[in-house]
Amino acid sequence: MIDKVPLLNKIIDKRKVKGDEGRPFRKIINDYVLEISKNTYITVFEVKSGIDISNIYRYFAKYKDFKGLDYQLYSTKEKTLLIVKNKAKKVKEYENKINLVLELSEINLKRITVDEYKEILCNILNIKDKKLSEVNKKTKSSKYCRYKINHINKNNSLYRILKIYQLPNEIDLEKIQKLTGVAISIKFVYLNEGEKENVYKSIIDNLKSQKDKNDYGYKKIYPYRFKERFKLAKKNQKNNTDIIGIEIKFLIKADSEVGLDNKTKDIKEIAEFSKQRYIVKTMTHEHKKELFCSVLPINYKSDYTPAFYEKNKIRFFQNINVGNTIIKKKIFGEKLKNILENIKKPIDATFETIDLDLDEIKKPKKIIPIKKLYENGVIKLENNSYSQIVKFKNINYILEREEDKKNILEIYQSFINTIDDEINIQLYIKNRDINKKKLENDLYLKSKTGFEKYIKEYNLNLKQKLEEVAEQTSETGYYFVINVRANSIGEASKKIKQTFENSIVSNFTRFNSKVKRLSAVETEKLIYDSINNPSKTDRFLKSLDCQKNISDRLLASSYSIKKDHIQQGRNFEQVIYVQKYANKLSDTFLNDIIKLPFTFESSIHISNLKANKAITKVQNKIVSMESDKLQKQERSDNDYIPFDLKKQLDEGYYILDKLQYKDQKLFTLSFYITITASSEDEMKVNREIIKTIFSKHMCNFEILKFRQKEGLISSLPFGIDKLKEDKAFLTENVKYLHPFNSQNVYHSDGIFYGLSNSNQILSVNRKKYQNPSAFFLGVPGSGKSFTAKMEMISVFFKTDDDIIIIDPEREYGALVEALGGEVIKLSTSTDNYINPMKLNSEGYTEQNISTKIEFLITFLEKLTGEKLRASSKSIVDRVLRKIYEKFKLKDEEPVLKDFYNELLLQDEEVSKSIALDLEIYIKGSLDIFAQKSNVSSNNRIVCYDIKDLKDQLKTPALTAILDSIWDTFSKNRAIGKYTWLYIDEIYLLFKNESSSEWLFETWKRIRKYLGVITGITQNISDLLQSHTSSTMLSNSEFKLILNQAAEDRQILVEFLGISESQKSSITNAQSGTGLLIAEENVVPFSNRVNPSEIPELFDLINTSYGG
């Protein structure tokens, strides 16, 4: 591609405006026509219908029949103009052409008057006097328009002009069009038949003469470019393909240079990450009067890039000048020839040695060797093998006891040994850095009026925690890729399933590592993220919408492959491979690499050699070494054997013994690491860090020079090893290259819970889990209430969710009031009332009334402490329905007193007996349920304080509160809002059957109602006394376990299956430390604070720092 072909522009120049430089307007002809130079006219239209600016080239087809006219599209966020220009001897001739355009155009165009046009133009230029003479004056005079190196200063506004260089064959300008203060100028022109023929003839003649004049022939210099252009021109001449000239520029308007720079950066980033990457440059040193006019909606002078245009598709000329500038002087040509001949031989020899095809490297899609991706997630590769990616969970290894570590290694060895010799396994580990700025943005609380002191202290505490970790931390993904040879997808799927179930699942479940095969969408997303390292998570989804071919979808930006690295977009990548391993591998080797705080991918390809082939290979090697040994002894007087040879022989016999008698297998193993950085310097620094780790473990790596593409393919999760830089290992050595270190949980949109024992950030979004409900367990003083309050603060400031607390010990009131919430104290000595008869927000519907009656029957039983007989329930049901029917007409809220009075009116003696049982709660001292509700649960944070309730009222009060809470869940669900419910001393609710049943049902269904429940209690033994509560505990995917009593620790080990080393984290643990269990992850953590550094916040949430 080129910016211009001089020859073509010369032909188009015959129609260019040659008027006074910088003075675009000559005179007004009529209400719709302007003359911009002698016999050259423009008319301006507003485009009323939508333009397909996602591929603007398709739009040009609508004007294919109007050749000889010059067009300019001037598009902003607000409107789009079309400016049509033509040279004509008479105005009438020009107007006839314009009328034809209007008549035949497929676009809804509105011709705008000169007065309307003047107003548009003067608004762009900040000219108050709406005259075209002012435009001429103020674009020419330096007094009004100051032209700088890279911008223009005019009437207190700054302008900058950008141009697209090397236009791609497709271009998407939709995102740029949406930017405020940015205008897009697109000029295009169709060459008429005579101009086209001149271009074809000139190009072909020029190429032929260029070849003839070149002493050493065009084939020796730029053969692809000359040859391709010649063929392209001949083919299109034969097909009579249209030739079109295109120019695309951007005009940025801002109040300051910073504003210009920011918008320039936005445009360049959009260009960088577009489907087909293109280059946008600032017109430096070119901001002159003529350039300024050329980008305004005037259709002033243009600098076209030529292209063939056929069937709505663009194909640009090759990037080479038509003039033979290389050999204008014979002396220079001869010198160049000698230089080329001198460097040609060694280069050719090097390329032949490494079998490097430079043309192939230029094709970025070759990086993706995928033929097809099936719905079940299986990939068909270009070598006709099949692969599937399996994700597995990391497990705790580093901090385990030696006995437990040994057990894990034995299981991993068992997995390696079960790999069939027809199966290739790739261990793929993806590490992505999270820099400190992003961590702060993810975890810090945002400012909120009225709460500045609490937010400041919370963020200060968090800042100190972040300073305890490395400057950067990272997210790590763990995967296996199963690669098989097969004749069909059915056969491949069967082999993959067998390997998955018999090798991976059967072994990994033994150490509680969860495994799953990725679906097609998950596979595509992982590969996309691995190739492109996107900074925004939504870029993958947008790529799916934009393109159809899988290679196009997976490659977001172009690759430039260098000698020892790859430049992809703005990133630099370098692939290295392990060239030498230590004689005895350490079980921490891979772990030391995985925990590095920068972005990289590591891949270990493991292939099992057939037993007979492996034994034969080792035996042949031993025979060869024995022969060398004899030769050395014969040459030596004292039967001397070199130490290295003796050592290799011993190793050979050792391996042979293991293969024949010790149930060991021989594997080939190749290890690749792809380092990703934002600059070459950063890439070198990261490589030196890896080098330090390798030196520590007595290993060496090498950079893959001239083989970066093959290395990249080998390191990506395709299951292909293109380089085979492998070494032979016994199973007992391969097991030390296991991926396990320590578990951690980091959700970028999560809540901070502390630091793990491996000094990593613990951030969890409980809403992501299938069952987000949780238990906080700990003895008094362990910090469970403190931890719950810190979570409440995060939920309050980081979300718009509602928070409800049931507080039996009056521990949360101060926090709720400080956050502007409502504390509802329920007791016989307060004026707060809850009306159990109040219907929920659904009103007087039949279903709602039936549900409420069912609740009230249970409530009456709790209130009176007696079970109602069937006959009594019938009476209660009849009376309640009558009351609700009566109050429905009044549109009022009934209370228990109305129920009591209606019971007295009934004929049955049972009715009067029930009324007598209720009398103390209606007229007596326990009448808190006999009044209309005067408490509001509409506040974002509500606390039910039940500490002062008498024992006989606690159970019915809890029943009424839970009913009210369920109404809140229902209302919030309808508007898509989450509700967090905290129940302190939750064991109280398990003491009676109804509240226990309510909790159990709610625990199962709450996710559907956008609810997140947390039960807080002291002893696990309290929970395990009933089947209901123990089931709830086991089904909760989030558990926070703090210091435990001795008997409870042993129960936890048995019930939750935690290890002995994990048990130590809850044995005599300090306040704020313990175990965090999230899904399958079990993470020892600490979240201690220094009270003196956060005094206001500490006083608010402290309960003697614990409990």
KEMARLO-983591 format. One line per field, with one value per residue (C-alpha): x, y, z. Coordinates in steps of 0.5 Angstrom, whole numbers, plus 500, padded with zeros to 3 digits. Example, Ala and Ser with C-alpha at 12.3 -4.5 7.8 and 13.67 -1.06 7.14 Angstrom:
REM residues 2
c1 <- (525|527)
c2 <- (491|498)
c3 <- (516|514)
REM end
This chain:
REM residues 1107
c1 <- (500|502|500|500|502|505|502|495|495|497|492|487|490|487|481|484|482|488|485|488|491|488|482|477|471|470|463|456|452|445|442|445|451|458|464|470|475|474|468|469|463|460|453|452|447|446|445|439|439|444|451|455|461|463|466|466|468|461|458|462|458|452|456|459|455|456|464|467|465|469|465|467|463|464|462|461|458|452|451|454|455|456|460|459|464|465|468|463|463|456|453|447|451|453|446|444|449|447|440|441|445|439|434|438|442|440|441|436|439|437|440|442|442|448|446|445|452|455|452|455|462|462|460|466|471|468|466|461|460|456|460|464|468|470|472|476|479|480|483|488|491|496|492|486|489|496|499|504|508|502|496|492|490|484|479|481|480|486|485|489|489|491|491|491|497|497|490|487|483|477|476|471|471|464|468|472|465|462|468|466|470|472|470|472|473|473|474|473|473|472|476|472|474|479|483|483|486|491|493|493|497|502|503|504|509|513|514|516|521|523|525|529|533|535|542|541|533|527|527|533|531|524|521|515|513|514|512|505|504|505|500|495|495|494|489|485|486|483|477|476|476|474|480|478|482|481|483|481|483|481|480|480|478|479|480|487|493|492|485|488|493|488|483|489|491|484|484|491|488|482|486|491|486|481|480|485|490|491|496|494|499|499|500|507|510|504|499|498|492|491|491|486|482|482|480|474|467|469|472|478|484|486|491|488|491|489|486|482|475|471|464|465|472|478|485|491|497|503|508|513|514|513|519|525|529|533|538|537|545|549|554|549|546|553|554|548|549|555|553|547|551|556|550|546|550|551|543|541|546|543|536|537|540|534|529|526|520|520|514|510|512|509|502|500|494|499|500|493|494|486|482|475|473|467|461|464|470|475|479|481|489|492|496|490|490|485|486|481|483|482|482|484|484|491|492|496|502|508|506|503|507|513|508|502|507|510|503|501|507|505|498|501|506|500|497|503|504|497|498|498|503|499|497|500|499|501|501|499|500|498|500|497|500|495|499|499|494|489|489|488|482|479|479|479|473|470|469|462|459|458|463|470|473|471|473|480|481|479|483|489|489|488|494|498|496|498|505|506|505|510|509|505|501|498|492|494|490|492|490|492|491|490|492|490|491|485|481|475|472|468|474|478|472|472|480|480|474|478|484|480|476|482|488|486|479|481|488|486|480|484|487|481|483|477|477|473|473|472|466|467|466|471|476|476|476|482|486|484|486|493|494|492|493|487|487|479|475|470|474|473|466|466|471|466|461|465|468|466|473|476|483|480|476|482|487|486|492|498|504|511|516|523|530|529|522|515|512|504|500|503|506|513|513|519|519|525|526|529|536|539|536|539|541|535|530|527|519|519|522|516|513|518|517|509|509|513|509|509|505|508|505|509|508|511|509|509|510|510|515|513|516|519|522|524|528|531|533|537|540|543|545|549|552|555|558|560|564|567|569|573|576|578|581|585|588|590|595|591|584|582|575|573|569|563|563|562|557|553|554|551|545|544|544|540|534|534|533|527|524|525|523|521|514|517|516|520|518|520|519|520|519|517|516|513|515|510|512|510|517|523|527|521|522|529|528|523|528|533|529|527|535|536|531|534|541|538|535|542|538|539|535|536|532|529|533|529|524|520|513|514|516|509|505|508|507|500|494|494|497|502|510|513|520|521|526|525|529|528|526|523|516|520|523|517|513|517|515|508|504|502|504|498|491|488|482|482|476|477|470|471|471|478|478|486|492|494|499|503|502|497|491|485|479|472|466|461|456|460|458|453|451|453|451|456|458|463|465|470|470|469|475|477|474|468|464|469|470|463|463|468|465|458|462|465|458|455|460|462|455|448|445|441|444|439|442|439|442|441|447|447|453|452|447|453|455|448|447|454|452|445|441|436|436|429|429|424|422|416|419|420|415|417|412|411|405|405|398|401|401|407|408|404|397|391|392|389|396|398|393|394|401|400|395|399|405|400|398|405|406|400|403|410|406|402|407|402|400|393|389|386|379|382|386|380|377|383|383|376|376|383|380|374|378|382|376|373|380|381|374|377|384|387|392|389|392|392|387|382|383|382|375|373|374|370|364|365|360|365|368|374|374|374|379|384|382|383|390|392|389|396|399|393|391|397|404|406|402|408|405|398|399|400|407|411|418|421|425|426|433|439|441|437|438|433|436|432|437|431|426|423|424|417|417|424|421|415|419|424|418|415|422|424|417|418|425|423|418|425|428|422|421|429|429|424|428|435|438|442|440|445|442|447|444|449|448|444|444|438|434|436|432|425|423|419|425|430|425|425|433|434|429|432|439|437|433|436|441|434|432|439|440|447|446|451|450|455|456|461|462|461|458|452|451|452|447|441|441|438|444|450|447|447|454|456|452|455|461|464|466|470|473|477|480|476|476|480|474|471|478|477|470|472|478|473|467|470|476|481|489|493|497|491|488|494|491|485|489|490|490|490|484|483|486|484|482|478|474|471|469|475|480|482|487|490|489|490|487|489|489|493|487|492|492|484|481|475|473|476|471|466|467|470|467|473|477|474|467)
c2 <- (500|507|514|516|514|521|519|518|524|528|525|527|534|536|537|540|547|552|558|562|558|558|562|557|561|565|567|565|563|562|559|552|553|556|557|556|557|559|554|550|549|545|544|541|536|533|526|524|517|512|511|505|508|501|500|506|503|500|507|509|504|508|514|509|512|519|519|525|528|529|527|529|526|530|527|528|525|530|530|528|532|531|536|535|538|539|543|546|551|553|553|550|544|543|544|538|533|535|534|527|525|527|524|517|517|511|516|520|527|534|540|545|553|557|561|554|552|559|558|550|553|559|554|550|556|560|566|570|574|569|571|567|573|572|565|567|572|568|562|566|571|569|575|570|564|562|556|552|545|540|544|551|556|560|564|561|554|549|544|539|535|527|523|515|513|506|505|498|494|495|500|501|509|508|509|515|518|517|521|529|534|530|530|525|528|522|524|520|520|515|516|516|511|516|517|510|508|513|510|503|504|509|504|498|502|505|498|495|501|500|493|494|500|496|493|487|486|487|480|481|487|487|481|480|488|489|482|483|490|488|482|486|492|487|483|489|493|486|486|494|495|502|506|510|515|516|521|520|525|527|534|535|541|542|548|546|542|537|536|535|530|526|526|524|518|516|516|512|507|505|505|500|495|495|489|491|495|502|508|515|520|527|532|535|541|541|545|551|555|550|544|547|548|541|538|543|541|545|539|543|540|533|528|521|514|510|503|498|498|492|489|494|491|496|493|498|499|496|500|502|509|509|512|508|513|507|507|514|515|509|510|509|503|499|501|498|492|490|491|487|481|482|481|476|470|469|471|466|461|463|462|455|453|454|453|460|463|470|471|466|470|476|472|473|468|463|464|460|453|452|449|448|449|444|446|441|445|440|444|441|443|444|438|434|432|434|438|440|444|442|447|445|448|450|446|448|445|449|450|443|438|433|427|431|433|426|424|430|428|421|422|427|421|416|421|422|415|414|418|413|413|416|422|428|433|440|443|451|456|463|469|476|481|486|492|496|502|497|494|500|502|495|495|502|505|511|518|519|525|525|519|521|520|512|512|515|510|504|506|507|501|497|501|499|492|493|495|488|485|485|492|487|481|477|472|465|460|453|448|442|441|434|432|426|423|421|420|424|428|422|418|424|426|419|419|425|423|417|421|426|421|415|420|427|426|420|422|430|428|425|431|435|439|441|439|441|441|448|449|452|459|458|455|461|466|463|463|470|472|468|471|478|480|485|490|490|484|486|486|479|479|485|481|475|480|483|477|470|467|464|466|473|473|470|475|482|486|484|481|483|477|479|475|474|477|479|485|485|491|495|489|485|478|473|466|462|455|451|448|445|442|440|433|433|437|441|441|448|450|451|454|460|461|461|466|472|478|480|477|471|464|457|451|444|439|431|425|418|414|407|402|398|404|407|401|400|407|407|400|403|409|405|400|407|409|402|402|409|407|401|406|410|404|402|408|409|405|405|403|411|413|420|422|425|418|414|418|418|410|410|414|410|403|407|409|402|399|403|402|395|393|399|401|407|410|415|421|427|434|441|447|454|461|467|473|479|486|493|495|492|494|491|485|484|486|480|475|477|475|469|468|469|463|458|459|458|451|450|450|454|457|460|465|462|466|466|461|466|464|457|458|462|457|451|456|457|452|448|442|443|442|445|445|439|442|436|432|425|424|418|419|420|427|429|429|435|439|440|446|446|452|455|457|464|468|474|477|484|486|483|485|485|480|480|477|470|466|467|474|475|479|476|479|475|477|472|474|470|463|458|459|465|464|464|462|466|461|463|463|470|474|471|477|474|480|485|481|481|489|490|486|490|497|494|492|499|503|499|497|499|493|493|490|487|485|481|483|479|482|489|489|493|499|504|502|502|509|512|509|513|506|505|501|498|496|491|490|491|498|501|504|500|495|490|488|481|481|486|484|484|489|484|487|483|478|471|467|473|472|465|465|470|466|460|464|467|460|459|465|464|457|461|466|462|456|451|447|449|443|442|445|451|452|452|457|462|461|463|469|471|471|475|480|481|481|487|491|490|494|499|499|499|495|490|488|483|487|486|478|478|482|478|471|473|474|467|462|456|456|454|461|464|460|462|469|468|465|472|477|478|480|484|488|486|488|484|488|489|485|488|495|498|497|504|502|502|497|502|504|501|498|496|493|489|489|484|484|486|482|477|470|468|474|472|466|470|476|472|469|476|479|473|475|482|480|476|481|486|480|479|487|488|482|485|491|487|489|484|484|482|479|478|473|474|468|464|458|461|460|453|452|452|448|454|459|453|451|458|458|452|453|460|458|454|459|465|466|466|472|476|474|473|471|470|466|468|464|461|454|449|444|448|448|440|438|438|435|442|447|442|441|449|449|444|447|454|456|461|460|464|460|464|461|455|451|444|440|444|444|436|437|441|437|431|435|440|435|440|438|438|444|448|446|450|456|456|453|459|464|471|475|477|470|464|460|463|457|459|454|449|454|453|459|461|469|475|481|484|492|497|501|507|508|508|510|513|506|502|505|504|497|494|489|489|487|480|477)
c3 <- (500|499|501|493|486|483|476|479|483|476|472|478|479|472|476|482|485|483|487|491|497|503|501|499|497|490|490|491|485|488|494|493|489|491|486|490|484|477|474|480|484|490|493|500|503|509|510|513|513|516|513|514|517|520|513|509|502|501|501|495|491|491|487|482|476|478|475|474|481|487|494|501|507|513|519|526|532|531|523|517|511|503|499|492|487|480|474|469|464|466|472|469|467|474|477|472|475|482|480|477|484|488|483|483|490|494|500|503|502|504|500|505|503|503|509|513|510|513|520|520|517|522|528|526|526|532|527|530|524|519|513|508|507|514|513|507|511|518|515|511|516|521|525|526|525|528|525|530|528|530|531|529|534|532|536|543|540|538|532|530|523|523|517|516|512|509|508|510|505|510|515|521|523|528|534|532|529|537|540|542|538|532|525|520|513|507|500|494|487|481|475|468|463|459|466|468|461|462|469|467|461|465|470|465|461|467|470|463|462|470|468|462|465|471|469|474|473|477|480|484|488|491|486|490|489|482|480|484|481|474|475|479|474|468|471|473|466|463|468|467|474|477|480|486|489|497|503|510|515|522|525|532|536|543|548|550|548|553|550|543|546|549|543|539|543|543|535|535|540|536|530|533|536|530|526|520|524|521|522|524|524|526|520|524|520|515|519|514|511|505|509|514|508|506|512|513|509|503|499|498|495|496|496|494|495|489|489|485|487|485|488|494|495|496|493|494|490|492|497|491|488|480|479|479|484|486|480|478|478|475|480|486|482|482|489|491|487|490|497|496|493|499|504|500|500|508|509|504|507|514|511|508|515|519|513|514|509|510|506|511|517|514|514|521|521|520|528|529|526|527|522|526|533|535|539|545|545|541|536|529|528|521|522|522|530|535|542|548|553|560|566|573|580|583|590|596|596|598|606|606|611|608|608|605|599|598|597|592|588|588|585|580|578|577|573|568|568|565|559|553|548|543|547|548|554|554|561|560|565|564|568|568|572|576|577|583|580|578|585|588|583|584|592|594|596|592|595|598|601|609|610|608|614|614|607|608|614|610|604|609|612|605|602|608|606|599|601|604|598|592|587|582|584|578|576|574|570|570|564|560|553|551|543|540|532|529|523|525|530|533|534|537|542|544|545|549|554|556|557|561|565|566|567|569|573|577|579|580|585|589|592|591|585|580|573|567|559|556|552|545|547|553|549|544|550|553|546|544|551|550|543|544|552|552|557|557|558|553|547|546|545|540|536|536|533|528|524|522|520|527|525|524|531|535|532|534|532|527|528|526|527|529|529|537|539|536|536|537|537|543|546|545|546|547|547|550|552|557|554|560|566|573|574|580|579|585|587|587|580|577|583|583|576|576|582|578|578|570|564|561|559|560|556|558|552|555|551|553|549|548|553|547|544|550|552|545|545|552|551|544|548|553|547|544|551|553|546|547|554|551|546|552|556|550|549|556|560|567|564|565|564|564|569|565|561|567|570|564|564|571|569|563|567|572|567|564|571|572|565|566|573|577|573|570|564|559|557|552|555|552|556|553|556|553|556|555|556|554|551|549|556|560|556|558|565|566|562|567|573|570|569|576|578|573|575|582|580|576|569|563|557|550|546|540|535|528|531|535|531|532|539|540|537|541|547|546|548|542|544|538|539|533|535|539|543|548|553|556|563|567|571|577|575|571|577|580|574|577|577|584|589|594|593|592|590|586|583|580|582|589|597|600|606|607|605|604|607|601|601|596|595|597|594|593|589|593|587|582|586|585|592|595|602|607|615|619|625|631|638|642|640|634|630|626|628|626|619|618|619|614|609|610|609|603|600|602|599|593|591|591|594|601|607|613|620|625|631|638|642|640|636|629|631|632|625|622|624|622|615|615|616|621|627|629|637|638|645|650|652|645|641|635|632|627|624|622|618|613|606|602|596|592|595|596|591|592|592|597|602|602|603|609|612|612|615|621|623|624|627|632|634|636|640|644|644|642|636|633|632|625|627|630|623|619|624|623|616|615|620|617|610|612|615|609|604|609|609|602|601|606|603|610|614|619|625|630|634|628|628|636|635|629|633|639|634|632|635|636|643|640|637|644|647|641|643|650|649|644|649|653|646|644|650|655|656|650|645|640|635|636|632|625|623|624|622|615|612|606|608|604|611|616|623|627|634|638|645|649|647|652|651|649|644|641|637|634|633|629|625|623|622|617|613|612|610|605|602|601|597|593|592|590|586|581|580|579|586|591|598|603|610|616|622|628|633|627|632|635|629|629|636|633|627|623|623|621|615|613|613|610|604|603|603|597|593|595|589|585|589|588|596|599|606|612|618|624|630|635|635|629|634|634|627|626|632|626|619|616|619|617|610|609|612|607|601|602|597|602|609|614|619|625|631|634|640|640|639|634|630|630|627|622|619|619|616|611|609|611|612|618|616|614|621|624|621|626|632|637|632|633|632|624|622|620|613|608|604|597|592|592|595|602|603|610|611|615|616|622|623|627|631|632|625|623|630|627|623|629|634|629|628|634|639|643|637|636|637)
REM end
